């Protein structure tokens, strides 16, 4: 992590869990299935059971890993062939010997973590069988992308705010979301810390005069619904996500997957949600991430493959694009995009400043409150290739246009400015929140409403949106630092904010 320093070897007797991602059966057939699903052929989508049987991990490969674990003094904690996951437990010393690494303790501004430098080595029997080894380090991998409205550095409540704020239902009305409650749909929400209190949810939805949605917590890798009592901490993210999604789609089932904030925990939460054959979310909302430079290639590839699996299952994945403009808060100030929003199989969600008058939108521009106030994340990936549906697009910087050569972020946008933010209730305190964290559940709730119209699922929607950009409100004013808004797609707000009726007609 930036600013971290090694202070000694990790305690060799400390125990940890490590996630191994195994190769997929029939990779060529999987690539064909992804191509068909992303091309809009709903008949090619797979049921969870069929996916697991055809594209999960081979039982023979699982057996190889099991034998390796026994030989290496490691214990198999969990096997999830449908997710291609085997979780191993052991001591630092055992894992160092098994994978040829040296684990150290690092200090940084937020505490200590276990980490490593250099490659991970696989023994010959795992060569080609294992595609990623995650969890040897436990550094905080992602940050939540929300901003609390403040004045002069002090958080203020919605009652004291001089700027505009909206209940989520009003934002949905301004964007003309189609009527509906999301009945019959499930929204999965990924959280890497914090929690929610039932009393807060009951109070919040009663104040909005909205039916209390069904909210279920799912534990991943021993993480649980664990409210910290801090409005500015991860509780803020959890409550913002639930309150936006739940108020706009109150008849949806909301399933919150709590996981540790590590690359292994984050991936395990995503794959658990994607392959949850009990709750079967049709939409997944993710409001956590970090600059691409802070991720390993094996992690980004594993996440991207999980999102490809989601596409074949007919699941839409909405991910916040970040709150630190074109640099994404990178330590050297270079232009970067936020991952996992930069995956081509995610719907990257950027931010706007939304003003209204007499119940309609009066203006909408790129959200940019400056270096300290936050702005819409967006730019060009340095890792993911240019998707076909972004071919021919340009980034704009002032009057200079540059052809897009790699994956561009975001795809869409919505209200994210804390000064035109959302009324929320967190740990008993009423506040106004913004950030692209708000936009991911906003779009997730829109997709859930649209899905509930006839019970079918929209699935992977990026090609459809890019094929009909008129379905969105084009944002043509403002910038996020290095990139400027322009007619059509731009690296600040993507294709624009939702025009509810047009998006619904496009996806149905």
C-alpha angles and dihedrals in degrees: 000000000000110000094011122135132194113247100179146311119312114258103272092215096053112114125226142168122236127196118221117198111209128207119269125250114244098008093180092052089047091053089052091049091051091049091051095046094047091049089063100256100144091183088068094058117113133226115236092252093051092047092052092049095048106030107023124101118297111253088228090059091049088053091052090053090047091054091047090052093052092049091048097049090250127135125225105232100174139002120199108171093176088059092038088236133140117176118205129195128204146116127296089250093052094050092046089055094043096052104024096244136131113222118206138183115247130194124210139157094285098045136273134324141176113250148153142209128217131024133327114235124218122206115240094260091059096045106123092002098078119051100178139016110200131177103042083114123044101194115144101270104189143024128216114252102223131114125203115218110251140170121211089352094305122115113237132196124241089252091061097040120113094196128077122276133177139205106238091249090062092051088053089051092050089053089046095236111193116262116268145091103238091254113182094017132108125212115201116207123196117214129179100195144345126051149219134262119223091218091057092051092048092050095044097050092042089055089053091046088234125137113260108255122225107258121189127185120216119196117223121188091350095304114134143184096286116163112207097199091237118122092197093048132075091296086073091058094047095049094043091054095046095043095049096044094040098048093050095041104024096163091056120104107241115207117189116201110204116199138160116273097250131105089255094047093046093050092045090053092050095047091044090054095043093050098036099132091179102054096022101197113210091196130033123200121201123182099172131088148115143218114300090241090066093060130078119236091241090056095049091047092049092050092046091053090050090054090049088055089051090055092054089051093051095251123146114216116203116190132182113244096215138266103246103079126232094339094051086214093293114174094240096043093242121146110271139158127226122254136244087027088062093065108111088226093061129079100235110214119207131183141256140181107244123201125180141186129188092357097307135092110270097180140352126190139162111292107245121150093166132257095317100033098053135240141208114295115232146130140104126321119237092200111039124068123238110277116230091242091060094050114130096020126128139209115230126216110177102307095338119102121196123190112248108248101172135026111310124215139243115030099190139359146203142177109320107145111115087215088063093027142137129283107236139167117223125175090342094309125114112222143155116247133189137164131110085284085081094053098057094059090039091059091039090056091047091053091047091053091049092047090052092058092082104355096253120121125240093215117176104011105170098098092048093051093048090046091056108029091166087077087078136062104253113227111211104165131076138019141240096221111282096020130063132207115252140167109293123004118358136174092249106052104004113217091342141256124321123283094198102207093044094048091048092050090048095050094044 
